[in-house]
Amino acid sequence: MTIESLGSEALERITAAGDAAALEALRVEYLGKQGSVSGLLKTLGKMSPEERQTEGPKIHALRQSVTDALASRKEAIDAAALEQQLASETFDLTLPAPERPRGSVHPVSQVMDELAEIFADLGFAVATGPEVEDDWHNFTALNMPESHPARAMHDTFYFPDRDEEGRRMLLRTHTSPVQIRTMVAEGAPLRIIAPGRVYRSDSDATHTPMFHQVEGLVIDKGIHLGHLKWTLETFLKAFFERDDIVLRLRPSYFPFTEPSVEVDVGWENVGGRRVLGGDGDAPGHGWMELLGSGMVNRRVIEFAGLDPDEWQGFAFGVGVDRLAMLKYGMDDLRAFFDGDIRWLQHYGFSAFDQPTLSAGVGARP
């Protein structure tokens, strides 16, 4: 059989191939190791230079044409198969919606709404600020000296760039900078909470590099520690929906408050689980450290452009994620950010669980 007739036969059979299996069989027959076209290529070595010069281009042209024909036919067969599959598959867009919504509200979002509802009833507004802060608002204006451990690289996420005034930029380590920005922008009197994301270099079962805080600030005339204790007690009773919440204030130190107090809350053992409520000194009870607070330091009030002899205030801060863990029985903070849909289905809230003081601010996931 001549090269020309072999080529004509191959192209006709390839064009007539009905499916991918038949086409693969033809590829092996012509281009496989024992194929007819491959056999012609092997004869080139036995030809004289003159014959090779004449027959070589013909054989290579035959091989190329067969290869191109196989590729073209394969593309056509694949396209036809896809078209047939698309024509046979259907999706009914008239199917009814699920019986209940699949989405749910994350516990952090739910607790944020609960906090806003409680403090709105106490006359607090919600204030926000940037998560990318400068070190003046995050540290200096809050009376943290250059040697303060919180400024260390291993605790704080710094950026390599500085702002226009040459100040170092960082991911805020607390929401306290919002207090400074709000005092500078609005002056006094002032009553705000500042919820939001904060960042610290820490990670274990009760710490994550990103978490949520809410800070409270009151600036007015004649403010004293009694106002702080009453506010925190009222807030915690409303949040945990218990009237037997008992607080214990312990002296502590924070650069931005003076005096400073740690706030402990009494707990009791219920079924092997610590539940807030009751006197921590009673048998079977204990104390749990919950938040930090204190009277706003005079220097912080001065940094904000106010007269500390005229204006006084108190501030407090608590982890939103920790409040959610205590109220709704979660034991690992890292699960809040794993994105596990099963966890959210278990601990998530319905979009209709809107916190209201009249109906009980909490909800049950």
C-alpha positions as CSV (number, residue, x, y, z in Angstrom):
1,M,0.0,0.0,0.0
2,T,1.4,3.4,-1.0
3,I,1.8,6.3,1.4
4,E,-1.0,8.2,-0.3
5,S,-3.5,5.3,-0.1
6,L,-2.6,4.6,3.5
7,G,-3.2,8.3,4.3
8,S,-6.6,8.3,2.5
9,E,-7.7,5.2,4.3
10,A,-6.6,6.4,7.7
11,L,-8.4,9.8,7.3
12,E,-11.6,8.1,6.2
13,R,-11.6,5.6,9.1
14,I,-10.8,8.4,11.6
15,T,-13.6,10.6,10.3
16,A,-16.1,7.6,10.6
17,A,-15.1,6.7,14.2
18,G,-18.2,6.8,16.3
19,D,-16.9,7.0,19.8
20,A,-13.8,7.6,21.9
21,A,-13.0,3.9,22.2
22,A,-13.1,3.4,18.4
23,L,-10.9,6.4,18.0
24,E,-8.3,5.1,20.5
25,A,-8.2,1.8,18.6
26,L,-7.4,3.7,15.4
27,R,-4.7,5.7,17.1
28,V,-3.0,2.5,18.3
29,E,-3.4,0.9,14.8
30,Y,-1.7,3.8,13.1
31,L,0.6,5.5,15.6
32,G,1.2,2.8,18.2
33,K,4.6,1.1,18.5
34,Q,3.4,-1.6,16.1
35,G,1.3,0.8,14.0
36,S,1.4,1.1,10.2
37,V,2.6,4.7,10.2
38,S,5.2,4.0,12.9
39,G,6.4,1.1,10.8
40,L,7.0,3.4,7.8
41,L,9.1,5.7,10.1
42,K,11.3,2.8,11.0
43,T,12.1,2.1,7.4
44,L,13.8,5.5,7.0
45,G,17.0,4.1,8.6
46,K,17.4,1.5,5.9
47,M,17.0,3.9,3.0
48,S,19.7,5.5,1.0
49,P,20.3,9.2,1.4
50,E,18.5,9.9,-1.9
51,E,15.5,7.7,-1.0
52,R,15.3,9.2,2.5
53,Q,15.3,12.7,1.0
54,T,12.4,11.8,-1.2
55,E,10.3,9.5,1.1
56,G,11.1,11.1,4.5
57,P,9.0,14.2,4.0
58,K,6.0,12.1,2.8
59,I,6.1,9.8,5.8
60,H,6.4,12.7,8.3
61,A,3.5,14.5,6.5
62,L,1.4,11.3,6.8
63,R,2.2,11.0,10.5
64,Q,1.3,14.7,11.1
65,S,-2.0,14.5,9.1
66,V,-3.1,11.3,11.0
67,T,-2.2,13.0,14.4
68,D,-4.2,16.1,13.5
69,A,-7.2,14.1,12.3
70,L,-7.2,12.1,15.5
71,A,-7.1,15.3,17.6
72,S,-9.8,16.9,15.6
73,R,-12.1,13.9,15.8
74,K,-11.5,13.5,19.5
75,E,-12.6,17.2,20.1
76,A,-15.7,16.6,18.1
77,I,-16.6,13.4,19.9
78,D,-16.0,15.1,23.3
79,A,-18.2,18.1,22.3
80,A,-21.0,15.8,21.2
81,A,-20.8,13.8,24.5
82,L,-21.0,17.0,26.5
83,E,-23.9,18.3,24.5
84,Q,-25.8,15.1,25.0
85,Q,-25.1,15.2,28.8
86,L,-26.3,18.8,29.1
87,A,-29.4,17.9,27.2
88,S,-30.2,15.0,29.4
89,E,-29.6,16.7,32.8
90,T,-32.2,19.0,34.3
91,F,-32.6,21.1,37.4
92,D,-36.0,22.0,38.6
93,L,-36.0,25.7,39.7
94,T,-39.5,25.4,41.0
95,L,-38.5,23.1,43.9
96,P,-39.9,24.5,47.2
97,A,-37.6,26.2,49.7
98,P,-36.4,24.2,52.7
99,E,-38.8,24.0,55.6
100,R,-36.5,26.1,57.8
101,P,-33.7,28.6,56.9
102,R,-30.3,27.0,56.8
103,G,-28.4,30.2,57.8
104,S,-27.7,31.1,61.4
105,V,-26.3,34.0,63.4
106,H,-22.7,33.5,64.8
107,P,-22.6,33.5,68.6
108,V,-20.2,36.5,68.6
109,S,-22.7,38.5,66.5
110,Q,-25.5,37.5,68.8
111,V,-23.7,38.5,71.9
112,M,-22.7,41.8,70.3
113,D,-26.4,42.5,69.7
114,E,-27.2,41.6,73.3
115,L,-24.6,44.0,74.6
116,A,-25.8,46.8,72.4
117,E,-29.4,46.3,73.6
118,I,-28.4,46.3,77.3
119,F,-26.2,49.3,77.1
120,A,-28.6,51.3,74.9
121,D,-31.1,50.9,77.8
122,L,-28.4,52.4,80.1
123,G,-27.9,55.4,77.7
124,F,-24.8,54.2,76.0
125,A,-24.1,54.9,72.3
126,V,-22.0,52.5,70.1
127,A,-18.7,53.9,68.9
128,T,-16.3,52.4,66.3
129,G,-12.8,53.0,65.2
130,P,-10.1,51.6,62.8
131,E,-8.6,48.2,63.3
132,V,-5.3,49.4,61.8
133,E,-4.1,51.9,64.4
134,D,-1.1,54.1,65.1
135,D,0.9,53.5,68.3
136,W,-0.1,57.0,69.6
137,H,-3.8,56.1,69.9
138,N,-3.1,52.5,70.8
139,F,-0.4,53.0,73.4
140,T,0.9,56.5,74.1
141,A,-2.5,58.3,74.6
142,L,-3.5,55.5,76.9
143,N,-0.5,56.3,79.2
144,M,1.5,53.3,78.1
145,P,5.2,54.1,78.3
146,E,7.7,53.0,75.6
147,S,9.0,50.3,77.9
148,H,5.5,48.8,78.5
149,P,5.5,45.0,77.7
150,A,2.4,45.3,75.5
151,R,4.4,47.2,72.9
152,A,6.8,44.3,72.4
153,M,7.0,42.8,68.9
154,H,6.1,39.3,70.2
155,D,2.7,40.6,71.6
156,T,1.7,43.1,68.9
157,F,1.3,42.8,65.1
158,Y,3.2,45.8,63.7
159,F,3.3,46.9,60.0
160,P,6.6,47.9,58.4
161,D,5.3,51.3,57.3
162,R,4.6,54.4,59.3
163,D,1.9,57.1,58.9
164,E,2.4,60.6,57.6
165,E,3.5,61.8,61.1
166,G,6.1,59.0,61.4
167,R,4.0,56.9,63.9
168,R,4.3,53.1,63.8
169,M,1.2,51.3,62.5
170,L,-0.2,48.1,64.0
171,L,-3.3,46.0,64.4
172,R,-5.0,47.4,67.5
173,T,-4.5,45.3,70.6
174,H,-7.7,46.5,72.3
175,T,-10.7,48.8,71.5
176,S,-9.4,51.4,73.9
177,P,-8.2,53.7,71.1
178,V,-11.8,54.2,70.2
179,Q,-12.2,55.9,73.6
180,I,-9.4,58.4,72.8
181,R,-10.8,59.1,69.3
182,T,-14.3,59.6,70.6
183,M,-13.2,61.9,73.4
184,V,-11.2,64.0,71.0
185,A,-14.0,64.2,68.4
186,E,-17.0,64.7,70.7
187,G,-15.6,66.0,74.0
188,A,-17.6,65.5,77.2
189,P,-20.0,64.4,78.6
190,L,-19.7,61.0,77.0
191,R,-21.2,57.5,77.4
192,I,-20.2,54.9,74.9
193,I,-19.4,51.2,74.3
194,A,-16.8,50.2,71.7
195,P,-17.2,46.7,70.4
196,G,-15.0,45.2,67.7
197,R,-12.1,42.9,66.6
198,V,-8.7,43.2,68.3
199,Y,-5.4,41.4,67.6
200,R,-2.7,39.9,69.8
201,S,0.0,37.3,69.2
202,D,-1.4,34.5,71.3
203,S,-3.2,31.2,70.5
204,D,-4.5,28.3,72.7
205,A,-7.9,27.0,73.9
206,T,-8.8,30.4,75.5
207,H,-6.8,32.8,73.3
208,T,-6.7,33.5,69.5
209,P,-4.7,35.9,67.5
210,M,-7.9,37.7,66.6
211,F,-10.8,38.0,69.1
212,H,-13.5,40.5,70.1
213,Q,-13.7,43.0,72.9
214,V,-16.2,45.5,74.1
215,E,-15.0,48.5,76.1
216,G,-17.2,51.0,77.9
217,L,-16.4,54.6,78.8
218,V,-18.3,57.2,80.8
219,I,-17.0,60.8,81.1
220,D,-18.9,63.3,83.1
221,K,-18.8,65.4,86.2
222,G,-18.7,63.8,89.7
223,I,-18.2,60.3,88.4
224,H,-16.8,57.8,91.0
225,L,-16.1,54.1,91.5
226,G,-19.7,53.5,92.8
227,H,-21.1,54.4,89.4
228,L,-18.7,51.9,87.8
229,K,-19.8,49.0,90.2
230,W,-23.5,49.7,89.7
231,T,-23.1,49.8,85.9
232,L,-21.2,46.5,85.7
233,E,-23.6,44.8,88.1
234,T,-26.6,46.0,86.1
235,F,-25.0,44.9,82.9
236,L,-24.1,41.4,84.1
237,K,-27.5,40.7,85.7
238,A,-29.2,41.6,82.4
239,F,-26.7,39.7,80.3
240,F,-26.7,36.5,82.3
241,E,-30.4,36.9,83.2
242,R,-29.8,36.3,86.9
243,D,-30.6,38.6,89.8
244,D,-28.1,36.9,92.1
245,I,-24.9,38.1,90.3
246,V,-22.4,39.1,92.9
247,L,-19.3,41.2,92.1
248,R,-16.0,41.4,93.9
249,L,-13.6,44.3,93.0
250,R,-9.9,43.6,93.5
251,P,-7.2,46.3,93.3
252,S,-5.1,45.9,90.1
253,Y,-3.0,48.0,87.7
254,F,-3.8,49.3,84.2
255,P,-1.9,52.2,82.7
256,F,-5.0,54.0,81.5
257,T,-7.0,53.8,84.8
258,E,-6.3,54.9,88.3
259,P,-7.5,53.3,90.6
260,S,-7.8,50.1,88.6
261,V,-9.9,47.1,89.7
262,E,-10.3,43.5,88.4
263,V,-13.9,42.4,88.6
264,D,-14.6,38.8,89.8
265,V,-18.0,37.3,89.6
266,G,-19.4,34.6,91.9
267,W,-20.1,31.2,90.4
268,E,-21.7,27.9,91.6
269,N,-21.2,24.3,90.5
270,V,-24.3,23.1,88.6
271,G,-23.9,19.6,87.1
272,G,-20.1,19.8,87.0
273,R,-20.3,23.1,85.2
274,R,-19.5,26.6,86.5
275,V,-22.5,28.8,86.3
276,L,-22.3,32.5,87.2
277,G,-24.4,33.5,90.2
278,G,-24.4,33.5,93.9
279,D,-21.8,34.5,96.5
280,G,-18.4,33.2,95.6
281,D,-17.4,32.8,99.3
282,A,-20.3,30.3,99.9
283,P,-19.7,26.6,100.2
284,G,-19.5,25.0,96.7
285,H,-19.0,28.4,95.1
286,G,-16.0,30.4,93.9
287,W,-14.9,33.5,92.1
288,M,-14.1,33.9,88.4
289,E,-12.1,36.9,87.0
290,L,-14.2,38.4,84.2
291,L,-13.1,41.9,83.3
292,G,-10.8,44.8,84.0
293,S,-12.0,48.3,84.8
294,G,-11.2,51.5,86.7
295,M,-11.4,55.2,86.9
296,V,-9.9,56.9,83.8
297,N,-6.4,58.1,84.4
298,R,-6.0,61.9,84.5
299,R,-3.2,61.7,81.9
300,V,-5.6,59.9,79.5
301,I,-8.2,62.6,79.9
302,E,-5.5,65.2,79.3
303,F,-4.3,63.4,76.1
304,A,-7.9,63.6,74.9
305,G,-7.9,67.4,75.3
306,L,-10.1,67.6,78.4
307,D,-9.6,69.1,81.8
308,P,-9.2,66.3,84.4
309,D,-10.2,68.7,87.2
310,E,-13.6,69.2,85.5
311,W,-14.2,65.8,84.0
312,Q,-13.9,62.3,85.5
313,G,-14.9,58.9,84.2
314,F,-14.6,55.2,84.3
315,A,-13.8,52.5,81.7
316,F,-14.1,48.8,81.5
317,G,-13.3,46.1,79.0
318,V,-14.4,42.4,78.5
319,G,-13.9,39.8,75.9
320,V,-17.1,39.2,73.8
321,D,-16.0,35.7,72.9
322,R,-15.5,34.8,76.6
323,L,-18.9,36.2,77.5
324,A,-20.4,33.9,74.8
325,M,-18.4,30.9,76.1
326,L,-19.7,31.5,79.7
327,K,-23.3,32.1,78.8
328,Y,-23.8,29.4,76.1
329,G,-21.5,26.7,77.4
330,M,-18.6,26.7,74.9
331,D,-15.2,25.4,76.0
332,D,-12.8,26.2,73.2
333,L,-12.3,29.7,71.8
334,R,-10.6,28.4,68.7
335,A,-13.8,26.8,67.5
336,F,-15.3,30.3,67.0
337,F,-13.1,30.8,64.0
338,D,-12.8,27.2,62.5
339,G,-15.6,27.7,60.1
340,D,-17.1,24.3,60.9
341,I,-20.7,24.4,59.8
342,R,-21.6,21.6,62.3
343,W,-20.4,23.8,65.2
344,L,-22.4,26.8,63.9
345,Q,-25.5,24.7,63.3
346,H,-25.3,23.6,67.0
347,Y,-24.3,27.0,68.6
348,G,-25.7,29.4,66.0
349,F,-28.9,31.5,66.5
350,S,-31.9,32.1,64.4
351,A,-32.1,35.4,62.7
352,F,-35.4,35.9,64.6
353,D,-33.7,35.7,68.0
354,Q,-33.4,39.5,68.3
355,P,-32.3,40.5,71.8
356,T,-34.9,42.5,73.7
357,L,-34.9,43.4,77.4
358,S,-38.6,42.9,77.7
359,A,-38.5,39.3,76.4
360,G,-35.1,38.4,78.0
361,V,-32.0,39.6,76.3
362,G,-30.6,36.1,75.7
363,A,-31.6,33.3,73.3
364,R,-31.1,29.6,73.3
365,P,-29.1,28.2,70.3
